[in-house]
Amino acid sequence: MPSAADVILPEEDAERARAMKGRTLTLGLLTAVYFFSYMDRQILAILLEDIKADLLLSDTQLGLLSGLAFALFYATLGIPVAWLADRANRRNIICIALSLWSAMTAVCGLAQNFTQLLLARIGVGIGEAGSSPPSHSIIADLYPVNKRAGALAIYSLGVTLGAAAGQILGGNVTYYFDWRTAFFVVGLPGIVLAVVVRFLAVEPPRGMSDAMQTAAQDSPSIAEGFRKMWANRAAVHLVMGVTITSMIGYALTGWTPAYLIRSFGLNTMEVANFVAPVLAVAGVAGAVGSGKLADWLADRYGVHAQSYMIMALKLVALPFLLGFYLFENIYWAVGAYFFAQVLQSCYLGPTFALIQGLAPLKMRAVWAAITLLVINLIGLGLGPTAIGILSDLYVPRFGDESLRYALLTVALMTPWALFHYWRGGVLLKRQAIEKADTE
């Protein structure tokens, strides 16, 4: 006989029906929010050379602006936001956060020195802290486990498309106007999107897509969320894998336009109009294709196969990635990077889906925030910053090519991430077998 917590009242049933009806639109809007998040975050990549010349900055200072200054506040504030998202209206949190970071992106265009730009970037990080944890939680409630990787892969398109849009808009606006105008152009439209999300996105009932769990549990503490995640070894390896992968990705993506400008003599418009669209196509193809493949593998072999899939695709991508930094011909280099992007854009959606699947129902936003805390403190915080430091250190040996070899150094860390995805797959399979034996 079902307990009172398992009984679905008529008004709850109507709420579920409304959520299902608005599911696709909500996913699209959350993807658009993620798109704006990455566009506002990554526009700095194509502006680095102009900002460096205008404000007379070093590569280390540029690395701090791209990485640690942003990530420190973005990552740490994600935890209290996630705590709130597990208790309050997630859609409204996202709208407030989007308005804040969009306004602060525009403020970056007013900076007159390193300190002012640093403070504005911190403001962007504070705003963006309120986006991903509640978005992950909403998507996990809207889509069942066998469709969740595909849905989160669609959501993760915001990474590739947002970064590309930041480069395309930023490169063209900077070429025809200046880098300050570029910040205004990409920042202000996000405030309009916040209003659209507020009135069109749905806030689904918690646990709507998980029939075996109940949303009537007490809301856990953040400390309990850490303890639960640390006790799940598969989750730990997945977080390690996605963190190291993200550190490499943030480092390389954040400095790729500067690398193309310095080592191949391109200007911002050429990077924006010819290189960025090619890489965007590759990223979209990789993210969507890997999301569908991940869902198929989960249905056929179990969710552990998704972790193996990420490991295999990124292993095949590695030689192409290294080629991007070793080839001296621009066409060969960009061609190699295209194939690397197709293959290595496979990890975000399936990894987040696996972690959300492992998370207890009332800890989903908290687990997402913990994951993002580690990813962003280490990945976003250290990745671009390390490139800037290495580039300055390599100048005596490599001169104008110091950035090339700094990027190559970080790319060679990929096998470390592959180990964690392999181990995560082993543990996920073991957990599935143990669960089957107890049922």
C-alpha positions in Angstrom: 0.0 0.0 0.0 1.5 3.4 -1.0 2.5 5.8 1.7 1.1 9.3 1.9 4.4 10.6 0.4 3.8 8.4 -2.7 0.2 9.5 -3.4 0.0 12.0 -6.3 -2.7 14.6 -5.6 -4.8 16.0 -8.6 -3.1 19.4 -8.4 0.3 17.7 -8.4 -0.7 15.7 -11.4 -1.7 18.9 -13.2 1.6 20.4 -12.3 3.4 17.4 -13.8 1.4 17.7 -16.9 2.3 21.4 -17.3 5.9 20.6 -16.7 5.9 17.9 -19.4 4.2 20.2 -21.9 6.8 22.9 -21.3 9.7 20.5 -21.1 11.3 21.1 -24.6 10.9 24.9 -24.3 12.4 24.9 -20.9 15.4 22.9 -22.0 15.8 25.3 -24.9 15.7 28.3 -22.6 18.1 26.8 -20.2 20.5 26.0 -23.1 20.1 29.7 -24.1 21.0 30.8 -20.6 24.1 28.5 -20.7 24.9 29.9 -24.1 24.9 33.5 -22.7 26.9 32.3 -19.7 29.7 31.0 -21.9 29.5 33.9 -24.4 29.9 36.4 -21.6 32.6 34.3 -20.0 34.7 33.4 -23.1 34.5 36.6 -25.0 37.6 37.6 -23.1 39.6 35.0 -25.1 39.5 36.9 -28.4 40.0 40.2 -26.7 43.2 39.3 -24.8 45.6 40.6 -27.3 43.8 44.0 -27.6 43.4 44.3 -23.9 47.1 43.4 -23.4 48.2 46.2 -25.8 45.7 48.7 -24.4 46.2 48.2 -20.6 49.9 47.0 -20.9 49.3 43.6 -19.2 51.5 40.5 -18.9 50.3 37.0 -19.9 50.1 36.1 -16.2 47.7 39.0 -15.6 45.6 37.9 -18.6 45.6 34.4 -17.2 44.3 35.7 -13.9 41.5 37.6 -15.6 40.6 34.5 -17.7 40.8 32.0 -14.8 41.4 32.4 -11.1 39.7 35.8 -10.6 36.5 34.6 -12.2 36.6 31.1 -11.0 37.2 31.7 -7.3 33.8 33.5 -6.8 31.9 31.5 -9.5 32.8 28.2 -7.9 32.5 29.0 -4.2 29.2 30.9 -4.5 27.7 27.9 -6.4 27.5 26.0 -3.2 25.1 28.3 -1.3 23.2 28.9 -4.5 22.7 25.1 -4.9 21.6 24.9 -1.3 19.0 27.5 -2.1 18.0 25.8 -5.3 17.2 22.6 -3.5 14.7 24.6 -1.4 13.4 27.5 -3.5 12.2 28.3 -7.1 15.1 27.3 -9.3 13.8 29.3 -12.4 13.7 32.5 -10.5 17.3 32.0 -9.2 18.5 31.6 -12.7 16.7 34.8 -13.9 18.3 36.9 -11.1 21.7 35.4 -11.8 21.5 36.0 -15.6 20.5 39.6 -15.1 23.5 40.2 -12.7 26.2 38.6 -14.8 25.0 40.2 -18.0 25.1 43.7 -16.4 28.6 43.0 -15.1 29.8 41.9 -18.5 28.8 45.2 -19.9 30.7 46.9 -17.0 33.9 45.2 -18.1 33.8 47.6 -21.1 34.2 50.5 -18.7 37.5 49.3 -17.1 40.5 51.6 -17.3 43.1 49.4 -15.7 43.8 45.8 -14.5 42.2 46.3 -11.1 38.9 47.6 -12.5 38.7 44.8 -15.1 39.5 42.3 -12.4 36.7 43.5 -10.2 34.2 43.5 -13.1 35.2 39.9 -14.0 34.7 38.9 -10.3 31.1 40.4 -10.7 30.5 38.2 -13.8 31.7 35.2 -11.8 29.3 36.0 -8.9 26.4 36.2 -11.3 27.2 33.1 -13.2 27.3 31.1 -9.9 23.5 31.0 -9.9 23.0 29.3 -13.3 24.3 25.8 -13.6 23.3 24.0 -10.4 19.6 24.9 -10.6 19.6 24.2 -14.3 21.0 20.7 -13.8 18.4 20.0 -11.1 15.5 21.2 -13.4 16.7 19.1 -16.3 17.1 16.0 -14.1 13.5 16.4 -13.0 12.2 16.9 -16.5 14.0 13.9 -18.1 14.2 10.3 -16.9 17.5 8.6 -16.6 17.5 7.0 -20.1 17.0 10.4 -21.7 19.0 12.5 -19.3 22.4 12.3 -21.0 20.9 13.4 -24.3 19.1 16.3 -22.6 22.2 17.4 -20.8 24.2 17.1 -24.0 21.8 19.5 -25.6 22.2 21.8 -22.6 26.0 21.5 -22.9 25.8 23.0 -26.5 25.8 26.3 -24.6 29.5 25.7 -24.0 30.5 25.4 -27.6 28.0 27.7 -29.2 28.5 30.4 -26.5 32.2 30.3 -26.7 32.0 30.5 -30.5 29.5 33.4 -30.4 31.7 35.2 -28.0 34.6 34.9 -30.4 32.5 35.8 -33.5 30.9 38.8 -32.0 33.9 39.9 -30.0 36.3 39.5 -32.9 34.2 41.4 -35.4 33.1 44.2 -33.0 36.7 44.6 -31.8 38.0 44.7 -35.4 35.6 47.4 -36.4 35.2 49.3 -33.1 37.1 48.3 -29.9 37.2 45.7 -27.2 35.1 47.9 -24.8 32.2 48.0 -27.3 32.4 44.2 -27.6 31.6 43.8 -23.9 28.5 46.0 -24.2 27.3 44.1 -27.3 27.4 40.6 -25.6 26.4 41.7 -22.1 23.2 43.7 -22.3 21.0 41.2 -24.3 21.1 38.8 -21.4 18.9 41.0 -19.3 16.2 40.6 -22.0 16.6 36.8 -21.9 16.1 36.8 -18.1 12.7 38.2 -18.6 11.8 35.6 -21.2 13.0 32.8 -19.0 10.9 34.1 -16.0 7.7 33.9 -17.9 8.1 30.9 -20.3 10.3 28.3 -18.4 8.6 25.8 -16.1 9.6 24.9 -12.6 9.0 21.1 -12.5 8.0 19.1 -9.3 11.1 17.7 -7.7 11.6 14.0 -8.5 9.1 14.1 -11.3 11.1 11.8 -13.6 12.2 9.4 -10.8 9.3 7.2 -9.9 11.2 5.2 -7.3 12.1 8.2 -5.2 10.0 10.6 -3.2 10.4 14.3 -3.0 9.2 14.3 0.6 12.6 13.8 2.1 14.1 16.4 4.3 16.5 18.8 2.5 20.1 17.8 3.3 22.9 20.0 4.5 25.8 21.0 2.1 28.2 19.1 4.4 26.0 16.0 4.1 26.1 16.4 0.3 30.0 16.4 0.4 30.0 13.3 2.6 27.6 11.4 0.4 29.5 12.3 -2.8 32.9 11.4 -1.2 31.5 8.0 -0.1 30.5 7.2 -3.7 33.8 6.3 -5.3 32.3 6.2 -8.8 31.2 9.8 -8.4 34.6 10.9 -7.1 36.3 9.5 -10.2 33.7 11.1 -12.5 34.3 14.5 -10.8 38.1 14.0 -11.1 37.8 13.1 -14.8 35.5 16.0 -15.7 37.7 18.4 -13.6 41.0 17.5 -15.3 39.2 17.5 -18.7 37.7 20.9 -18.0 41.1 22.3 -16.8 42.6 21.3 -20.1 39.6 22.6 -22.1 39.4 26.0 -20.3 43.1 26.5 -20.7 43.2 25.7 -24.4 39.9 27.4 -25.3 40.7 30.5 -23.4 44.0 31.0 -25.2 43.3 29.6 -28.7 42.4 33.0 -30.3 45.6 34.6 -28.9 47.6 31.5 -30.1 46.2 31.9 -33.6 47.0 35.6 -33.6 50.5 35.3 -32.3 51.7 32.1 -34.0 49.9 32.3 -37.3 49.5 36.1 -37.8 45.7 36.1 -37.9 43.6 39.2 -36.8 40.6 39.1 -34.6 38.1 39.3 -37.6 39.8 36.3 -39.3 39.6 34.2 -36.1 36.0 35.3 -35.6 34.7 34.6 -39.1 36.8 31.6 -40.3 38.1 29.7 -37.3 35.4 30.1 -34.7 32.5 28.9 -36.9 34.4 25.8 -38.0 35.1 24.9 -34.4 31.5 25.6 -33.4 30.2 23.1 -36.0 32.7 20.5 -34.6 31.6 21.1 -31.0 27.9 20.9 -31.8 28.4 17.7 -33.8 30.4 16.1 -31.0 28.1 17.1 -28.2 24.8 16.1 -29.9 26.3 12.9 -31.4 27.9 11.8 -28.1 24.7 12.5 -26.2 22.7 10.2 -28.5 25.4 7.6 -28.4 25.5 7.8 -24.6 21.8 7.2 -24.3 22.0 4.3 -26.7 24.9 2.8 -24.8 23.0 3.2 -21.5 20.0 1.4 -22.9 22.1 -1.4 -24.4 24.9 -2.0 -21.9 24.2 0.1 -18.8 25.2 3.6 -17.8 28.8 2.5 -17.0 29.3 2.3 -20.8 29.0 6.1 -21.0 32.1 6.6 -18.9 34.0 4.2 -21.2 32.7 6.1 -24.2 34.2 9.4 -23.0 37.5 7.7 -22.3 37.6 6.2 -25.8 36.6 9.3 -27.7 39.0 11.5 -25.9 41.8 9.0 -26.5 41.2 9.1 -30.2 41.1 12.9 -30.1 44.5 13.4 -28.4 46.7 13.0 -31.5 44.6 15.6 -33.4 44.8 17.9 -30.4 48.6 17.7 -30.3 48.7 18.3 -34.0 47.0 21.6 -33.5 50.0 22.8 -31.5 52.7 21.1 -33.6 51.7 21.9 -37.1 53.0 25.2 -38.5 50.6 25.3 -41.4 47.4 27.1 -40.4 45.2 24.8 -42.6 46.6 21.6 -41.2 46.5 23.0 -37.6 42.8 24.1 -37.8 41.9 20.9 -39.6 43.4 18.8 -36.8 41.7 20.9 -34.2 38.3 20.4 -36.0 38.6 16.6 -35.6 39.8 17.0 -32.0 36.8 19.1 -31.2 34.3 16.6 -32.7 35.7 13.8 -30.6 36.5 15.6 -27.3 33.2 17.5 -27.0 31.7 14.3 -25.7 32.2 14.6 -22.0 30.0 17.3 -20.4 26.4 16.0 -21.0 27.1 12.3 -20.2 29.3 13.1 -17.2 26.7 15.5 -15.6 24.0 12.9 -16.4 26.0 10.2 -14.6 26.6 12.3 -11.6 22.9 13.4 -11.4 21.9 9.7 -11.7 24.1 8.9 -8.7 22.9 11.8 -6.6 20.2 11.4 -4.0 17.0 13.1 -5.2 17.2 16.1 -2.8 20.9 16.5 -3.3 20.9 17.0 -7.1 21.6 20.7 -7.1 24.1 20.3 -4.3 26.0 17.6 -6.1 25.9 19.6 -9.3 27.3 22.6 -7.3 30.0 20.5 -5.7 31.0 19.2 -9.1 31.1 22.7 -10.5 33.0 23.9 -7.5 35.8 21.5 -8.1 35.7 21.9 -11.9 35.8 25.7 -11.7 38.3 26.1 -8.9 40.7 23.7 -10.5 39.7 23.7 -14.1 38.7 27.2 -14.8 40.7 28.7 -12.0 44.0 27.0 -12.7 43.8 26.2 -16.4 44.0 29.6 -18.1 46.1 31.0 -15.3 48.7 28.2 -15.7 48.9 28.9 -19.5 49.7 32.6 -18.8 52.4 31.7 -16.2 53.9 29.0 -18.4 53.9 31.4 -21.4 55.8 34.0 -19.5 58.2 31.4 -18.2 58.8 29.9 -21.7 59.7 33.3 -23.3 63.5 33.0 -22.7 63.5 29.6 -24.4 60.8 29.9 -27.1 60.5 33.6 -27.6 57.3 34.5 -29.6 56.3 30.8 -29.6 56.1 30.6 -25.8 52.3 30.4 -25.9 52.3 27.5 -28.3 54.5 25.4 -26.0 52.5 26.4 -22.9 49.3 25.1 -24.6 51.1 21.9 -25.7 52.3 21.3 -22.1 48.7 21.4 -20.8 47.3 19.3 -23.6 49.7 16.5 -22.6 47.8 16.1 -19.3 44.9 14.4 -21.1 45.8 10.7 -20.1 45.4 11.7 -16.5 41.7 12.4 -17.2 41.3 9.2 -19.2 42.3 7.1 -16.2 39.6 8.6 -14.0 36.9 7.9 -16.7 38.1 4.3 -17.0 38.0 3.8 -13.3 34.6 5.5 -13.0 33.2 3.1 -15.6 34.6 0.1 -13.6 33.0 1.3 -10.4 29.7 2.1 -12.1 29.5 -1.4 -13.5 30.3 -2.9 -10.1 27.6 -0.8 -8.5 25.1 -2.0 -11.1 25.9 -5.6 -10.5 25.7 -5.3 -6.7 22.3 -3.5 -7.1 21.0 -6.3 -9.3 22.1 -9.0 -6.9 20.2 -7.4 -4.0 16.9 -7.0 -5.9 
